[in-house]
């Protein structure tokens, strides 16, 4: 039975970066879309609220005007009693009554700046002006003022922002699980490829070992053919070691290593490969110590050296220096185009399809550098060779 613990998928650093990039792009798009929708929704509701406010205020003003007309028809008064004007209002708006010269008979409004329009908004306050040209009881203008427009708009903004935040969080959760689902499908494909490579390398182990042992016992074979056979066997051995290192992922303890000895050992191991292409290898090494597992140091040198050999032409040169904890492996080979330099460290990515390989060597180099805090740099120009520069952390005695 599969337990819950077994179902939990732990993301690798590469998958976390991919998920982060996907969510950044996805959520940025969602944010822009929601912001546009929120703005349009607010403006639409704002216009609808102003229209409804205008209708309500003008309706109340007409109701007050009709009461004034009724009062004027009964009493024939030229000036309205203030007590009567105070009793007219039965609404939530402030009211003011003005004569033809815009002088107030009675008003609850401090100041009215416009009498030439029936509705206007000023300082987030709504005003309606109802004009009675017959001037019943001397009242020419009835003005209503609404004071809560700013508060109403603020509440509307808060409500819309609340909905948008909730929608954004919901879309973020959906995006996260969509990203995880997508990564799971990609991981299944990678795991399938890894299983295939693992099975293949397992089958290769026995014949590679047999070839290496046989080359050591062969006699009466032409030296040229023997070197070619040994070079091919060493090449297969290096490829096998790289594949098994990536797939097995064994954790080994770190130790103090004389890195110059490691470099000399690995250069000697692939001497047949170097000789097969007539390459000139120059070493300039200090006896500086590094702190890391020996197998990781081997894979680091093997893959960088194998890369330099692979992309060098016949009679090219390779220069390896190790000074002040800085390793430099320089070749005069075909170089790497600038536009693909960022991708060469990605797993299964190959900068040049013509020279073979699985596209995992530099991926292994990058993972080792990250694990042991080694700064990795590259200088390369197409047609002029490449230089890989590794800066190791200082070993504290």
N, C-alpha and C positions, 0 to 999 in steps of 0.2 A: 504494500500500500504506500502511495506517495504521501509523504508528510508535508505539512505546511512549510516547514523550513526548506524542504527540497524545491518547493515551487517558487520561492523568493528568488528573483533575478537581481544579482548584484552587478551594477554597471561598471564597466572598465573606465579608465580615465578618458580613453578615446571616445567611448560611447557617451560619457557625461558631457564632454565638449560638444559632441554632435547634437545631443539633446538640448544643451544650453543654446547653441546657435539656432536650432530649429524653433525653440520656444521664444527666443529673442525676436526673430523675424515674424513668427506667427503672432505673438502678443503685440508687437509694434503695429502690425497690420490691423489687428482687432481693435487696438486703442484708437487708431486714426479713424477707422470705420465707425466705432461707437461715438467718438467725439463729433463726427459729422452728423450722425443720427441724432445725438443729444442736442446739438445746436439747432438743427432744423426743427426738432420737436419743441424746443423751448420757444423759438421764434413763432411757430405756428400757434402754440398755446398762448403766447403773449399777445398776438394779434387777436385771437379769439376772446381773451379776457378783456382787452381794451374795448372790443366791439360790444361785448355783453355789458361792460361798465357804462359805456356811452348810452346804450339802450335803457338801462335801469335808471340812470341819472336824469335823462331827458323825460322818461315816463313820470318820475317823481316831480320834476319841475312842472310838467303839464298839469299834474294833479293839484299842485299848489296854486298854479295860475287859474285853474277853474274855480277854486274856492274863493280867490280874490275877486274874480268876475261876479260870482254869485253874491258876495258880500257887497260889492259896489252897486249891483242892481237893486239891492234891498235898501241900502242906507243913503246912497247918493253922496257919500263922503268924498272930499277932495284929497284928504290926507289920511293914510291908514293909521289906525291906533297901533302903538307898539305892542300892547298886550295882545291884540288880535294877531299880529304878525308872529309873535312868539308861539302861539297855539297852532299855527299852520303846519309846522314840520312834524311829520310822522315817519321819518326815515333816518338812516344812519349817516347821512351826509350833513355837512355844515351848509348853512344857507345865508344868503344876503339879498336885500331888496333895494333897488336903486332907481332914482328918477331919471329923467331924460338927460340931465347933466352929469349922470353917473355919481351922484351924491347919495350916500346910503340913508335910507329911512331906519333900517335895522339890519345889522349884519353880524355873523359869527366868523366872518372871514377877514383876516388882517388886511389883505390887499389883493385887488383884482387888476391885473395889468392889461387884459384884453377883453373887449366887448364886441369885437367884430366877427367872431366865429362861435359856432354853437358848441364845439367841443375841442379842448386842447389839453396837453400834458406839459407841466412845467415843474421842474425839481421833483420829479416822481410823484406829483400830485395831479389828480384829474379835475378838470373844471368843465361845467356846462353852463352856457349862457342862453336863456330863453327870453326872447324879446316880445313884449306886448305893445304893438304900435298904437293901440287904442288908449294906452296908459290908464287903465282902470285904477281908481284911487291914487293916481299920480305915479304908479309903479310902472316903469318902463322895462327894467331888466330884473330877472330872477336868476341868481347865480348859485349853483351847487358846487361844493368842493368835497373830494374824497381823499382822505389822508393815508390810507393803508395800502396804496399801490406798491410802494417799495417793499413792505413786509410780505405782500402777496407774491411778488416776483421772487423774493428771497426764499420763501417757502417752496415755490415752484422749482427754483434752482436746486435746492437741497434734495427735493424729491427725485428730480431727474438724475442728479449726481449719485444718489443712493442706488437708483435702478442701474445706472451705468457701472458703478463699482461692483454691484452684485453680478451683473452680466459679464463684466471683465473677469472676475474671479471664477465664475462658472466656465467661461470659455478657456481660461487658463488651465483649469482642472481637466477639461475635455482635451485640450491640446497636449497636456502632459501625458495622458494615457494614450492618445493617438501616437505621440512620439515614441513612447515605450513599446507600443504594439509594432510600430514600424521597425524599431531597433531589434525587437525580438525576431522579426522575420529575417532581417539582415544577419543577425547573430546565427540563426539556424543555418543560413547559407554558408557563413564563414566556418561554423563548426563542422558542417558537412565537408567543406573543402579541407579543413584541418584533419578530419578523420581519414579522408582519402590520402592526404600526404603522409599522415602517420602510418597508415597501413602500407603505403608504398615504401617509405623509408625503412620500415620494419623488414620488408622483403629484401631491401637492398643491403642490409647490414651483413648478412652472411656472404654474398658474393664479393662485397668490397673487402671484407677481412680476408677472404680466400685469395683475392688478387694480390693484396699487399704481402701476404705471406709467401705466395708463389714467386713474386718478383725478387724476393730476398734469396730464394733458393735456386733460381734459374742460373744456369751456367752455359757457356759456349753460345751466348746470344750476342748479336752485334750491339756494341755500346749505344749506338744511335737509337736502335729499336728499344733497348732496355730503358733508356731515359724517357722515351716517348710513352712506354708502358707505365713507368713509375709516375710520370707527370699526370697521366690520365687517372691513375689510381689515387694519387694525392688530391687531385681535383674532386673526384667523387667523395673522398673521405671528408674534405672540408665542407662540401655541400651537405653531406649526411650529418655532420656535427652541427651545422647551422640549423637544419630542419629539426633535429631532435632537441636542440636547446630551446627553440621557440615553442615547440609543442609540449615538451615535458614540463617546462617551467619549474625546475627543481630549485629549492632554496638552499644555498650553500653558505657556510660561515665565511666572513671576510678575514683576510690575513694580510700582514705586511709582505709586500712583494717587491723585489728589485725589478723594476719594469724594463730596464734595459736588457736584462737576461731573458725576460719573456719575449721581447721583440726579436732578439737574436735567435731564440729557439724556434719561433714561428716562421721567421724568414728562412731558417735552415730547413724547416719541415716542407716548405713549398719550393725548395731550390729547383727541383725538376721542372716545375711550372714556369719559374723565372727563366731557366735556361732554355726551355722549349721556344720561348719568344725572343731569346737573345737580349733580354732586358738588362740594363745596368742599374744595380741597386747600390746606393751609397748610404751608409749608416753614420750618424753622429749622435751618440747617446751618452747621457750622464747617468750615473748610478744612483738615481733618485728613487725613493720608495713610494709606493702607493698602497692604499688600503682597500682591498676588494677581493672577492673570491677568484681563485686562480682560473677556474673554468670561464668566468666572465671576461677576465683579461685575455684569455686565449681567443674567445669568440670575437672580442673587440678588435684585436689585431688581425685575426684570420679574415674577417669580413672586410675590413678596410684594405688590407693587402690584396685580398682576392679581387676586390673592386678595382684597385689600381692596376693589377695585372690584366684583368678582363678588358678594361677600356684603354689599354695601351697598345700601340702598334709595335711591330718587330723593330728592335734596336732602340726603342724609347728608353727613358731612364726613370727611376723611382728613387726619391730621396726621403729618408726617414730620419727625423731629428727629435730628440727628447732633451729639452733644456728647461731648467727651472719649473718642472712639473707641467710643461707644455709639450704635447706630442704633435708633430706635424708630419703628415704623409703626403708628399707631393709627387704627381706624375706628369709626364709630358704627353699624355694621350689625347683622346678626341674631345675631352672637355664636356661640360654640361650646359645646355642652353639655359639662359637666365630665367625664361618663363616657366621652366619645369623644375627649377631648383627647389622650390618649396614643397614639391610633391614627391621627391625621390625618397624621402624617409617614410612615406606611407607604406603600409603593408601591402604586398602583392603589386606594388607599382614599379614599373620598369621604365627607365628613361630612354632605353635603347632596345628595341625588339630584335635587333640583328645579332646581338652578342649574348643572347640567352640569359639564363638565371631565372629564379623564382620570384624575385622582387621582395625578398624578405631580409637580405643581408643588412642593408642600411636601416631597415626597421628595427632589427636587433641592436644595431649600434646605438640608435636613438633611445631605445628602451633602457639599455645598460647605462647610458650617460645620464638619463633622468633619475634612475634608481640610485646611482652613486654620486649624484650632484657634480657631474663632469660637464663643463661648458663646451658645447659642440658648435664649431663654426665651419663655413665652407667658402672658399674662394675659387671660382671657376669661370672660364670663358670658352665658348665653343671653339674647338680647333686648337686651343692652347693649353689644355690639361686642367687638372683640378688639384686643389690642396685642401685636405681635411685637417682642421686644427682642434685638438682636444686639450682643454685646460683642466687639470686635475686639482681637486682641493688639497691644500697643504696638510700633510700628515702631522698631527700633534704628537710629539714624543711623550 
